[in-house]
Amino acid sequence: MTEIGGFGIVLLFIVGGLGFVILMLLVGKILRPKNPTSEKQTTYESGEEPLGSAWGKFNVRFYVIALIFLLFEAELVFLFPWATVFGDEQMIHDTDGLWARFSLVETFIFIGILAVGLAYVWARGMLGWVRPKPERPNFKSKIPKEVYREFNERN
């Protein structure tokens, strides 16, 4: 009997994982109840009636704030390895602390780039939330203002 190499084991895991996913989807399709109602077929199944089209306009500031949030969340992913370097005392003392100094300089460069990005969006006013000013309806009445005054004086 021949042995399976490293790539063979990986292939077996991939095939087994895909087979498991397909099997579970088929079992779910067989076992789940099938009773679609008009309420379940609506756009939102949250108890609220959808109003208007789903293609409504949104303020672009929602997207800008979301992108800035993702930028600073990604910062944490890149700072985690830096924290592990400074958490390992042996790595700091090996090679006269070369890796520790390198990672410290690299982190300050990274934080500096993020600070420049934050200053840019702040200077552009993208972090300020501007409330829309309500517009007063402009009714162009065909009735002269004098008629309104006379009516108000009588009543």
DSSP file (Angstrom, degrees, kcal/mol; ACC not computed):
  #  RESIDUE AA STRUCTURE BP1 BP2  ACC     N-H-->O    O-->H-N    N-H-->O    O-->H-N    TCO  KAPPA ALPHA  PHI   PSI    X-CA   Y-CA   Z-CA
    1    1 A M              0   0    0      0, 0.0     2,-0.2     0, 0.0     0, 0.0   0.000 360.0 360.0 360.0 135.5    0.0    0.0    0.0
    2    2 A T        -     0   0    0      1,-0.1     2,-0.2     0, 0.0     0, 0.0  -0.571 360.0-118.6 -90.5 152.8    1.4    3.4   -0.9
    3    3 A E        -     0   0    0     -2,-0.2     2,-0.4     1,-0.0    -1,-0.1  -0.584  23.7-118.1 -87.4 151.7    1.5    6.4    1.4
    4    4 A I        -     0   0    0     -2,-0.2    -1,-0.0     1,-0.1     5,-0.0  -0.756  30.3-135.0 -88.9 132.0   -0.4    9.6    0.6
    5    5 A G     >  -     0   0    0     -2,-0.4     4,-1.8     1,-0.1     5,-0.2  -0.089  31.4 -90.1 -76.4-178.4    1.9   12.6    0.2
    6    6 A G  H  > S+     0   0    0      1,-0.2     4,-1.8     2,-0.2     5,-0.1   0.894 128.0  48.1 -61.2 -42.6    1.4   16.1    1.8
    7    7 A F  H  > S+     0   0    0      1,-0.2     4,-2.5     2,-0.2    -1,-0.2   0.831 107.4  57.2 -69.9 -30.3   -0.6   17.3   -1.2
    8    8 A G  H  > S+     0   0    0      2,-0.2     4,-2.5     1,-0.2    -1,-0.2   0.894 106.0  49.6 -65.0 -39.4   -2.8   14.2   -1.2
    9    9 A I  H  X S+     0   0    0     -4,-1.8     4,-2.3     2,-0.2    -2,-0.2   0.917 111.1  49.2 -65.2 -43.0   -3.8   14.9    2.4
   10   10 A V  H  X S+     0   0    0     -4,-1.8     4,-2.3     2,-0.2    -2,-0.2   0.921 111.0  50.3 -61.8 -43.1   -4.7   18.5    1.5
   11   11 A L  H  X S+     0   0    0     -4,-2.5     4,-2.8     1,-0.2     5,-0.2   0.904 109.2  51.4 -61.9 -41.3   -6.7   17.2   -1.5
   12   12 A L  H  X S+     0   0    0     -4,-2.5     4,-2.8     1,-0.2    -1,-0.2   0.901 109.8  49.6 -62.3 -40.4   -8.5   14.7    0.8
   13   13 A F  H  X S+     0   0    0     -4,-2.3     4,-2.6     2,-0.2    -2,-0.2   0.907 112.2  47.9 -64.9 -40.9   -9.4   17.5    3.2
   14   14 A I  H  X S+     0   0    0     -4,-2.3     4,-2.7     2,-0.2     5,-0.2   0.944 114.9  44.7 -65.1 -47.2  -10.7   19.7    0.4
   15   15 A V  H  X S+     0   0    0     -4,-2.8     4,-2.7     1,-0.2    -2,-0.2   0.921 115.2  48.6 -63.3 -43.6  -12.8   16.9   -1.1
   16   16 A G  H  X S+     0   0    0     -4,-2.8     4,-2.3    -5,-0.2    -1,-0.2   0.899 112.2  48.9 -63.3 -40.6  -14.1   15.9    2.3
   17   17 A G  H  X S+     0   0    0     -4,-2.6     4,-2.3     2,-0.2    -2,-0.2   0.930 113.4  45.7 -64.9 -45.7  -15.0   19.5    3.2
   18   18 A L  H  X S+     0   0    0     -4,-2.7     4,-2.6     1,-0.2     5,-0.2   0.914 112.9  50.9 -63.7 -41.8  -16.8   20.1   -0.1
   19   19 A G  H  X S+     0   0    0     -4,-2.7     4,-2.6    -5,-0.2    -1,-0.2   0.904 110.2  49.8 -61.2 -40.8  -18.6   16.7    0.3
   20   20 A F  H  X S+     0   0    0     -4,-2.3     4,-2.5     2,-0.2    -2,-0.2   0.915 111.6  48.2 -64.2 -43.4  -19.7   17.7    3.8
   21   21 A V  H  X S+     0   0    0     -4,-2.3     4,-2.2     2,-0.2    -2,-0.2   0.936 113.9  46.0 -63.0 -46.5  -21.0   21.1    2.7
   22   22 A I  H  X S+     0   0    0     -4,-2.6     4,-2.2     1,-0.2    -2,-0.2   0.912 112.8  50.8 -64.1 -42.1  -22.9   19.6   -0.2
   23   23 A L  H  X S+     0   0    0     -4,-2.6     4,-2.5    -5,-0.2    -1,-0.2   0.919 111.0  48.0 -61.1 -44.5  -24.3   16.8    2.0
   24   24 A M  H  X S+     0   0    0     -4,-2.5     4,-2.4     1,-0.2    -1,-0.2   0.873 110.6  51.6 -67.2 -36.5  -25.5   19.3    4.7
   25   25 A L  H  X S+     0   0    0     -4,-2.2     4,-2.1     2,-0.2    -1,-0.2   0.906 111.5  47.3 -65.6 -40.1  -27.2   21.5    2.1
   26   26 A L  H  X S+     0   0    0     -4,-2.2     4,-2.0     2,-0.2    -2,-0.2   0.909 112.0  49.3 -66.7 -42.0  -29.0   18.5    0.6
   27   27 A V  H  X S+     0   0    0     -4,-2.5     4,-2.4     1,-0.2     5,-0.2   0.908 111.6  50.0 -63.4 -41.1  -30.1   17.3    4.1
   28   28 A G  H  X S+     0   0    0     -4,-2.4     4,-2.2     1,-0.2    -1,-0.2   0.890 109.6  51.0 -63.7 -39.1  -31.3   20.9    4.9
   29   29 A K  H  < S+     0   0    0     -4,-2.1    -1,-0.2     1,-0.2    -2,-0.2   0.869 113.5  45.3 -66.3 -36.0  -33.3   21.0    1.6
   30   30 A I  H  < S+     0   0    0     -4,-2.0    -2,-0.2     1,-0.1    -1,-0.2   0.893 119.6  38.7 -73.5 -40.1  -35.0   17.7    2.3
   31   31 A L  H  < S+     0   0    0     -4,-2.4    -2,-0.2    -5,-0.2    -3,-0.2   0.760  91.9  95.1 -87.3 -25.9  -35.8   18.5    6.0
   32   32 A R  S  < S-     0   0    0     -4,-2.2     2,-0.1    -5,-0.2    -4,-0.0  -0.356  80.0-108.7 -72.5 147.4  -36.9   22.1    5.9
   33   33 A P        -     0   0    0      0, 0.0     2,-0.7     0, 0.0    -1,-0.1  -0.443  21.6-146.5 -72.3 146.5  -40.5   23.1    5.6
   34   34 A K        +     0   0    0     -2,-0.1    -2,-0.0     1,-0.1     0, 0.0  -0.805  47.3 130.1-116.2  88.6  -41.7   24.5    2.3
   35   35 A N        -     0   0    0     -2,-0.7     2,-0.2     2,-0.0    -1,-0.1  -0.526  31.1-176.1-137.6  70.1  -44.4   27.0    3.1
   36   36 A P        -     0   0    0      0, 0.0     2,-0.3     0, 0.0    -2,-0.0  -0.481   7.0-171.0 -69.1 134.8  -43.7   30.3    1.3
   37   37 A T     >  -     0   0    0     -2,-0.2     4,-1.3     1,-0.1     3,-0.1  -0.765  38.2-107.3-117.5 167.7  -46.2   33.1    2.1
   38   38 A S  T  4 S+     0   0    0     -2,-0.3     4,-0.3     1,-0.2     3,-0.1   0.852 121.1  54.6 -64.1 -32.2  -46.6   36.5    0.6
   39   39 A E  T >4 S+     0   0    0      1,-0.2     3,-0.9     2,-0.2    -1,-0.2   0.876 107.8  48.8 -68.2 -37.0  -45.2   38.0    3.7
   40   40 A K  T 34 S+     0   0    0      1,-0.2    -1,-0.2    -3,-0.1    -2,-0.2   0.721 105.6  59.4 -74.4 -19.6  -42.1   35.9    3.5
   41   41 A Q  T 3< S+     0   0    0     -4,-1.3    -1,-0.2    -3,-0.1    -2,-0.2   0.489  83.3 106.3 -87.2  -3.3  -41.6   36.8   -0.1
   42   42 A T  S <  S-     0   0    0     -3,-0.9     3,-0.0    -4,-0.3    -3,-0.0  -0.218  85.9-106.0 -71.8 168.9  -41.4   40.6    0.6
   43   43 A T  S    S+     0   0    0      1,-0.1     2,-0.5     2,-0.0    -1,-0.1   0.906 105.3  36.0 -63.6 -43.9  -38.1   42.4    0.4
   44   44 A Y        -     0   0    0      4,-0.2     2,-0.3    -5,-0.1     3,-0.3  -0.940  58.5-167.8-116.4 130.8  -37.6   42.7    4.2
   45   45 A E        +     0   0    0     -2,-0.5     4,-0.1     1,-0.2    -5,-0.1  -0.442  61.1 103.6-109.0  58.0  -38.7   40.1    6.7
   46   46 A S  S    S-     0   0    0      2,-0.4    -1,-0.2    -2,-0.3     3,-0.1   0.321  99.1 -97.3-119.8   5.8  -38.3   42.3    9.7
   47   47 A G  S    S+     0   0    0      1,-0.3     2,-0.4    -3,-0.3    -2,-0.1   0.289  93.2 107.9  94.8 -11.2  -41.9   43.2   10.5
   48   48 A E  S    S-     0   0    0      3,-0.0    -2,-0.4     1,-0.0    -1,-0.3  -0.813  71.9-121.7-101.7 140.4  -41.8   46.5    8.7
   49   49 A E        -     0   0    0     -2,-0.4     2,-0.2    -3,-0.1    -4,-0.1  -0.644  31.9-116.3 -77.0 131.6  -43.5   47.2    5.5
   50   50 A P        -     0   0    0      0, 0.0     2,-0.5     0, 0.0    -1,-0.1  -0.490  28.0-152.4 -69.7 136.3  -41.0   48.2    2.8
   51   51 A L        -     0   0    0     -2,-0.2    -3,-0.0     2,-0.1     0, 0.0  -0.937  51.3 -25.1-111.9 127.9  -41.7   51.7    1.5
   52   52 A G  S    S-     0   0    0     -2,-0.5     2,-0.1     2,-0.0     4,-0.0  -0.164 102.1 -26.9  72.7-165.9  -40.7   52.8   -2.0
   53   53 A S    >   -     0   0    0      1,-0.1     3,-0.6     2,-0.1    -2,-0.1  -0.464  47.2-128.8 -84.1 154.3  -38.1   51.2   -4.1
   54   54 A A  T 3  S+     0   0    0      1,-0.2    -1,-0.1    -2,-0.1    -2,-0.0   0.562 102.9  75.2 -75.8  -7.6  -35.0   49.5   -2.8
   55   55 A W  T 3  S+     0   0    0      2,-0.0    -1,-0.2     0, 0.0    -2,-0.1  -0.090  70.4 146.7 -94.7  33.9  -33.0   51.7   -5.2
   56   56 A G    <   -     0   0    0     -3,-0.6     2,-0.3     1,-0.1    -2,-0.0  -0.221  54.1 -99.0 -69.0 160.8  -33.4   54.8   -2.9
   57   57 A K        -     0   0    0      3,-0.0     2,-0.4     0, 0.0    -1,-0.1  -0.622  36.9-166.4 -83.1 138.3  -30.8   57.4   -2.5
   58   58 A F        -     0   0    0     -2,-0.3     2,-0.2     2,-0.0     5,-0.0  -0.915  31.6 -99.9-120.0 150.1  -28.4   57.3    0.4
   59   59 A N    >>  -     0   0    0     -2,-0.4     3,-1.6     1,-0.1     4,-0.5  -0.505  27.4-133.6 -66.8 133.8  -26.1   60.0    1.7
   60   60 A V  H 3> S+     0   0    0      1,-0.3     4,-1.9    -2,-0.2     3,-0.4   0.697  98.6  77.4 -65.0 -17.9  -22.6   59.2    0.5
   61   61 A R  H 3> S+     0   0    0      1,-0.2     4,-2.6     2,-0.2    -1,-0.3   0.798  84.2  63.3 -63.9 -27.8  -21.3   60.0    4.0
   62   62 A F  H <> S+     0   0    0     -3,-1.6     4,-1.9     1,-0.2    -1,-0.2   0.936 107.1  42.8 -59.0 -45.1  -22.6   56.5    5.1
   63   63 A Y  H  X S+     0   0    0     -4,-0.5     4,-2.4    -3,-0.4    -2,-0.2   0.877 112.9  51.9 -70.7 -38.3  -20.1   54.9    2.7
   64   64 A V  H  X S+     0   0    0     -4,-1.9     4,-2.4     2,-0.2     5,-0.2   0.937 111.3  46.9 -64.1 -46.4  -17.3   57.2    3.6
   65   65 A I  H  X S+     0   0    0     -4,-2.6     4,-2.4     1,-0.2    -1,-0.2   0.898 112.1  51.6 -62.9 -39.5  -17.7   56.6    7.4
   66   66 A A  H  X S+     0   0    0     -4,-1.9     4,-2.3    -5,-0.2    -2,-0.2   0.909 110.7  47.7 -64.5 -41.1  -17.9   52.8    6.7
   67   67 A L  H  X S+     0   0    0     -4,-2.4     4,-2.1     2,-0.2    -2,-0.2   0.893 111.8  49.3 -67.4 -39.2  -14.7   52.9    4.7
   68   68 A I  H  X S+     0   0    0     -4,-2.4     4,-2.1     2,-0.2    -2,-0.2   0.909 110.1  52.1 -65.4 -40.1  -12.9   54.9    7.3
   69   69 A F  H  X S+     0   0    0     -4,-2.4     4,-1.6     1,-0.2    -2,-0.2   0.924 109.9  48.5 -60.0 -44.7  -14.1   52.5    9.9
   70   70 A L  H  X S+     0   0    0     -4,-2.3     4,-2.4     1,-0.2    -1,-0.2   0.873 107.5  56.5 -64.5 -36.3  -12.7   49.5    7.9
   71   71 A L  H  X S+     0   0    0     -4,-2.1     4,-1.1     1,-0.2    -1,-0.2   0.935 110.8  42.2 -59.8 -46.7   -9.4   51.3    7.5
   72   72 A F  H  X S+     0   0    0     -4,-2.1     4,-0.7     1,-0.2    -1,-0.2   0.727 111.5  55.4 -78.4 -19.9   -8.9   51.7   11.2
   73   73 A E  H >X S+     0   0    0     -4,-1.6     4,-0.9    -5,-0.2     3,-0.6   0.875 105.0  53.2 -72.8 -38.1  -10.1   48.1   11.8
   74   74 A A  H 3X S+     0   0    0     -4,-2.4     4,-1.6     1,-0.2    -2,-0.2   0.806  97.7  67.5 -65.0 -27.6   -7.5   46.9    9.4
   75   75 A E  H 3X S+     0   0    0     -4,-1.1     4,-1.8     1,-0.2    -1,-0.2   0.895  95.9  54.3 -57.8 -40.3   -4.9   48.8   11.5
   76   76 A L  H <X S+     0   0    0     -4,-0.7     4,-1.3    -3,-0.6    -1,-0.2   0.867 103.7  55.2 -64.2 -35.5   -5.5   46.4   14.3
   77   77 A V  H  < S+     0   0    0     -4,-0.9    -1,-0.2     1,-0.2    -2,-0.2   0.889 112.2  42.9 -64.5 -37.9   -4.8   43.4   12.1
   78   78 A F  H  X S+     0   0    0     -4,-1.6     4,-0.6     1,-0.2    -1,-0.2   0.741 111.8  53.7 -82.0 -22.5   -1.4   44.9   11.2
   79   79 A L  H  X S+     0   0    0     -4,-1.8     4,-2.1    -5,-0.2    -1,-0.2   0.684  92.1  74.6 -84.1 -16.7   -0.6   46.0   14.7
   80   80 A F  H  X S+     0   0    0     -4,-1.3     4,-2.0     1,-0.2     5,-0.2   0.936  95.1  48.1 -63.4 -47.0   -1.1   42.5   16.2
   81   81 A P  H  > S+     0   0    0      0, 0.0     4,-1.9     0, 0.0    -1,-0.2   0.890 110.0  54.2 -60.7 -35.3    2.1   41.1   14.8
   82   82 A W  H  X S+     0   0    0     -4,-0.6     4,-2.0     1,-0.2    -2,-0.2   0.913 107.2  50.6 -61.6 -42.0    4.0   44.1   16.2
   83   83 A A  H  X S+     0   0    0     -4,-2.1     4,-1.0     1,-0.2    -1,-0.2   0.869 108.0  52.4 -65.7 -35.3    2.5   43.5   19.6
   84   84 A T  H  X S+     0   0    0     -4,-2.0     4,-0.9     2,-0.2    -1,-0.2   0.862 106.4  53.9 -69.7 -33.0    3.7   39.8   19.5
   85   85 A V  H >< S+     0   0    0     -4,-1.9     3,-0.7     1,-0.2    -2,-0.2   0.931 112.2  43.6 -63.9 -44.4    7.2   40.9   18.6
   86   86 A F  H 3< S+     0   0    0     -4,-2.0    -1,-0.2     1,-0.2    -2,-0.2   0.634 108.9  59.2 -78.2 -11.4    7.3   43.2   21.6
   87   87 A G  H 3< S+     0   0    0     -4,-1.0     2,-0.8    -5,-0.2    -1,-0.2   0.666  91.1  77.1 -85.2 -17.3    5.7   40.5   23.8
   88   88 A D    <X  -     0   0    0     -4,-0.9     4,-1.4    -3,-0.7     3,-0.2  -0.825  61.7-170.6 -97.5 104.9    8.6   38.0   23.1
   89   89 A E  H  > S+     0   0    0     -2,-0.8     4,-1.9     1,-0.2    -1,-0.2   0.839  83.5  58.1 -64.8 -33.4   11.5   39.1   25.2
   90   90 A Q  H  > S+     0   0    0      1,-0.2     4,-1.7     2,-0.2    -1,-0.2   0.903 105.1  49.8 -65.6 -39.5   13.9   36.6   23.5
   91   91 A M  H  4 S+     0   0    0     -3,-0.2     9,-0.4     1,-0.2     8,-0.3   0.850 108.7  53.5 -67.6 -33.4   13.3   38.2   20.1
   92   92 A I  H  < S+     0   0    0     -4,-1.4     8,-0.2    -7,-0.2    -1,-0.2   0.902 113.7  41.4 -66.9 -39.9   13.9   41.7   21.5
   93   93 A H  H >< S+     0   0    0     -4,-1.9     3,-0.9     3,-0.1    -2,-0.2   0.683  94.4  96.7 -85.6 -18.5   17.3   40.7   22.9
   94   94 A D  G >X S+     0   0    0     -4,-1.7     3,-1.5     1,-0.2     4,-0.6  -0.446  96.0   7.0 -70.1 146.0   18.4   38.6   19.9
   95   95 A T  G >4 S-     0   0    0      1,-0.3     3,-1.4     2,-0.2    -1,-0.2   0.849 131.4 -65.1  49.2  42.8   20.7   40.4   17.4
   96   96 A D  G <4 S-     0   0    0     -3,-0.9    -1,-0.3     1,-0.3    -2,-0.2   0.800  93.5 -59.8  56.0  33.5   20.9   43.4   19.7
   97   97 A G  G <> S+     0   0    0     -3,-1.5     4,-2.5    -6,-0.2    -1,-0.3   0.751  92.9 144.0  72.3  23.6   17.3   44.2   19.4
   98   98 A L  H <X S+     0   0    0     -3,-1.4     4,-2.6    -4,-0.6     5,-0.2   0.927  72.7  45.1 -62.2 -45.8   17.4   44.7   15.6
   99   99 A W  H  > S+     0   0    0     -5,-0.4     4,-2.8    -8,-0.3     5,-0.2   0.880 112.1  52.5 -66.5 -36.8   14.0   43.1   14.9
  100  100 A A  H  > S+     0   0    0     -9,-0.4     4,-2.0    -8,-0.2    -1,-0.2   0.928 112.4  44.4 -65.0 -43.9   12.5   45.1   17.8
  101  101 A R  H  X S+     0   0    0     -4,-2.5     4,-2.6     2,-0.2     5,-0.2   0.915 113.8  50.9 -66.1 -41.3   13.8   48.4   16.4
  102  102 A F  H  X S+     0   0    0     -4,-2.6     4,-2.6    -5,-0.2    -2,-0.2   0.933 112.5  45.2 -60.9 -46.4   12.8   47.5   12.9
  103  103 A S  H  X S+     0   0    0     -4,-2.8     4,-2.2     1,-0.2    -1,-0.2   0.847 111.9  53.2 -68.8 -31.8    9.3   46.6   13.9
  104  104 A L  H  X S+     0   0    0     -4,-2.0     4,-2.2    -5,-0.2    -2,-0.2   0.935 112.1  43.8 -66.9 -45.5    9.1   49.8   16.0
  105  105 A V  H  X S+     0   0    0     -4,-2.6     4,-2.2     1,-0.2    -2,-0.2   0.915 113.9  51.5 -63.8 -43.0   10.1   52.0   13.1
  106  106 A E  H  X S+     0   0    0     -4,-2.6     4,-2.3    -5,-0.2    -1,-0.2   0.892 109.8  49.6 -61.7 -40.1    7.8   50.1   10.8
  107  107 A T  H  X S+     0   0    0     -4,-2.2     4,-3.0     2,-0.2     5,-0.2   0.902 109.2  50.8 -67.5 -41.1    4.9   50.6   13.2
  108  108 A F  H  X S+     0   0    0     -4,-2.2     4,-2.2     2,-0.2    -1,-0.2   0.887 110.6  49.8 -64.8 -36.7    5.5   54.3   13.5
  109  109 A I  H  X S+     0   0    0     -4,-2.2     4,-2.3     2,-0.2    -2,-0.2   0.932 112.6  47.7 -63.3 -44.6    5.6   54.7    9.7
  110  110 A F  H  X S+     0   0    0     -4,-2.3     4,-2.1     1,-0.2    -2,-0.2   0.928 113.6  45.9 -63.0 -46.5    2.3   52.7    9.5
  111  111 A I  H  X S+     0   0    0     -4,-3.0     4,-2.4     1,-0.2    -1,-0.2   0.861 110.7  55.2 -65.9 -34.7    0.6   54.8   12.2
  112  112 A G  H  X S+     0   0    0     -4,-2.2     4,-2.4    -5,-0.2    -2,-0.2   0.912 106.8  49.6 -62.8 -42.7    2.0   58.0   10.5
  113  113 A I  H  X S+     0   0    0     -4,-2.3     4,-2.2     1,-0.2    -2,-0.2   0.914 112.2  48.3 -62.2 -42.0    0.3   57.0    7.2
  114  114 A L  H  X S+     0   0    0     -4,-2.1     4,-2.6     2,-0.2    -2,-0.2   0.884 110.0  52.2 -65.2 -37.4   -2.9   56.4    9.1
  115  115 A A  H  X S+     0   0    0     -4,-2.4     4,-2.7     2,-0.2    -2,-0.2   0.896 108.7  50.4 -66.1 -39.1   -2.6   59.7   10.8
  116  116 A V  H  X S+     0   0    0     -4,-2.4     4,-2.3     2,-0.2    -2,-0.2   0.912 111.3  49.3 -63.5 -41.4   -2.1   61.5    7.5
  117  117 A G  H  X S+     0   0    0     -4,-2.2     4,-2.4     2,-0.2     5,-0.2   0.910 111.7  48.1 -63.0 -42.1   -5.2   59.7    6.1
  118  118 A L  H  X S+     0   0    0     -4,-2.6     4,-2.2     1,-0.2    -2,-0.2   0.914 111.5  49.8 -64.9 -42.2   -7.2   60.7    9.2
  119  119 A A  H  X S+     0   0    0     -4,-2.7     4,-2.8     2,-0.2    -2,-0.2   0.884 110.1  52.7 -62.9 -37.4   -6.0   64.3    8.9
  120  120 A Y  H  X S+     0   0    0     -4,-2.3     4,-2.1     2,-0.2    -2,-0.2   0.951 111.9  42.3 -63.6 -50.2   -7.0   64.3    5.2
  121  121 A V  H  <>S+     0   0    0     -4,-2.4     5,-2.4     1,-0.2     6,-0.6   0.847 115.9  50.9 -68.7 -30.5  -10.5   63.1    5.7
  122  122 A W  H ><5S+     0   0    0     -4,-2.2     3,-1.2    -5,-0.2    -2,-0.2   0.926 110.6  47.9 -68.8 -44.8  -10.9   65.5    8.7
  123  123 A A  H 3<5S+     0   0    0     -4,-2.8    -2,-0.2     1,-0.3    -1,-0.2   0.841 109.1  54.1 -65.7 -32.5   -9.6   68.5    6.7
  124  124 A R  T 3<5S-     0   0    0     -4,-2.1    -1,-0.3    -5,-0.2    -2,-0.2   0.557 114.5-119.5 -77.5  -6.9  -12.0   67.6    3.8
  125  125 A G  T < 5S+     0   0    0     -3,-1.2     3,-0.3    -4,-0.3    -3,-0.2   0.710  72.2 133.8  78.7  20.5  -14.9   67.6    6.3
  126  126 A M      < +     0   0    0     -5,-2.4    -4,-0.2     1,-0.2    -5,-0.1   0.662  67.6  54.8 -79.4 -14.5  -15.8   64.0    5.7
  127  127 A L  S    S+     0   0    0     -6,-0.6     2,-0.4    -5,-0.2    -1,-0.2   0.662  88.1  91.4 -90.8 -16.9  -16.1   63.2    9.4
  128  128 A G  S    S-     0   0    0     -3,-0.3     2,-0.8    -6,-0.1     0, 0.0  -0.624  71.7-141.0 -80.3 134.5  -18.6   66.0   10.1
  129  129 A W        -     0   0    0     -2,-0.4     2,-0.6   -68,-0.0    -3,-0.1  -0.848  14.7-157.6 -99.3 113.3  -22.2   64.9    9.8
  130  130 A V        -     0   0    0     -2,-0.8     3,-0.0     3,-0.0    -2,-0.0  -0.783   9.8-139.3 -95.0 124.9  -24.3   67.7    8.2
  131  131 A R        -     0   0    0     -2,-0.6     2,-0.1     1,-0.1    -2,-0.0  -0.644  26.9-112.2 -80.0 136.5  -27.9   67.6    9.0
  132  132 A P        -     0   0    0      0, 0.0    -1,-0.1     0, 0.0     3,-0.0  -0.442  27.7-121.6 -68.7 140.7  -30.0   68.4    6.0
  133  133 A K        -     0   0    0     -2,-0.1     2,-0.1     1,-0.1    -3,-0.0  -0.685  29.7-115.2 -82.0 129.9  -31.9   71.6    6.2
  134  134 A P        -     0   0    0      0, 0.0     2,-0.5     0, 0.0    -1,-0.1  -0.424  27.7-132.2 -66.9 136.4  -35.6   71.1    5.8
  135  135 A E        -     0   0    0     -2,-0.1     3,-0.0     1,-0.0     0, 0.0  -0.741  12.6-132.2 -90.6 133.0  -37.0   72.7    2.8
  136  136 A R        -     0   0    0     -2,-0.5     2,-0.1     1,-0.1    -1,-0.0  -0.649  30.9-107.7 -80.3 137.8  -40.1   74.9    3.1
  137  137 A P        -     0   0    0      0, 0.0     2,-0.9     0, 0.0    -1,-0.1  -0.430  25.1-145.3 -66.4 138.5  -42.7   74.1    0.5
  138  138 A N        -     0   0    0     -2,-0.1     2,-0.6     2,-0.0    -3,-0.0  -0.820  18.6-172.2-108.5  92.2  -43.0   76.8   -2.0
  139  139 A F        -     0   0    0     -2,-0.9     2,-1.1     1,-0.0     0, 0.0  -0.737  12.9-155.2 -87.6 123.9  -46.7   77.0   -3.0
  140  140 A K        -     0   0    0     -2,-0.6     2,-0.2     2,-0.0    -2,-0.0  -0.803  20.0-163.9 -98.9  96.2  -47.4   79.2   -5.9
  141  141 A S        -     0   0    0     -2,-1.1     4,-0.1     1,-0.1    -2,-0.0  -0.553  22.8-152.2 -84.1 143.9  -50.9   80.1   -5.2
  142  142 A K  S    S+     0   0    0     -2,-0.2    -1,-0.1     2,-0.1    -2,-0.0   0.468  74.9  94.1 -89.5  -3.6  -53.1   81.6   -7.9
  143  143 A I  S    S-     0   0    0      1,-0.1    -2,-0.1     2,-0.0     5,-0.1  -0.786  84.2-117.5 -90.1 129.2  -55.1   83.3   -5.2
  144  144 A P    >>  -     0   0    0      0, 0.0     4,-1.1     0, 0.0     3,-0.8  -0.274  17.8-120.0 -64.8 152.2  -54.0   86.9   -4.5
  145  145 A K  H 3> S+     0   0    0      1,-0.2     4,-2.3     2,-0.2     5,-0.2   0.790 110.1  65.5 -63.7 -29.3  -52.7   87.6   -1.0
  146  146 A E  H 3> S+     0   0    0      1,-0.2     4,-2.6     2,-0.2    -1,-0.2   0.862  97.5  54.5 -62.4 -35.0  -55.4   90.3   -0.5
  147  147 A V  H <> S+     0   0    0     -3,-0.8     4,-2.2     2,-0.2    -1,-0.2   0.904 108.0  49.3 -65.8 -40.3  -58.0   87.6   -0.6
  148  148 A Y  H  X S+     0   0    0     -4,-1.1     4,-2.6     2,-0.2    -2,-0.2   0.919 110.7  50.2 -62.9 -43.5  -56.3   85.7    2.1
  149  149 A R  H  X S+     0   0    0     -4,-2.3     4,-2.4     1,-0.2    -2,-0.2   0.931 111.3  48.0 -62.2 -45.2  -56.1   88.9    4.3
  150  150 A E  H  X S+     0   0    0     -4,-2.6     4,-1.9     1,-0.2    -1,-0.2   0.910 112.1  49.9 -61.9 -41.0  -59.8   89.6    3.8
  151  151 A F  H  X S+     0   0    0     -4,-2.2     4,-1.5     1,-0.2    -2,-0.2   0.921 112.1  47.5 -63.6 -44.0  -60.7   86.0    4.7
  152  152 A N  H  < S+     0   0    0     -4,-2.6    -2,-0.2     1,-0.2    -1,-0.2   0.848 110.3  52.6 -67.1 -35.0  -58.5   86.1    7.8
  153  153 A E  H  < S+     0   0    0     -4,-2.4    -1,-0.2     1,-0.2    -2,-0.2   0.868 108.8  49.9 -69.4 -35.3  -60.0   89.5    8.9
  154  154 A R  H  <        0   0    0     -4,-1.9    -1,-0.2     1,-0.2    -2,-0.2   0.831 360.0 360.0 -71.5 -31.2  -63.5   88.2    8.6
  155  155 A N     <        0   0    0     -4,-1.5    -1,-0.2    -5,-0.2    -2,-0.2   0.429 360.0 360.0-104.3 360.0  -62.8   85.0   10.6
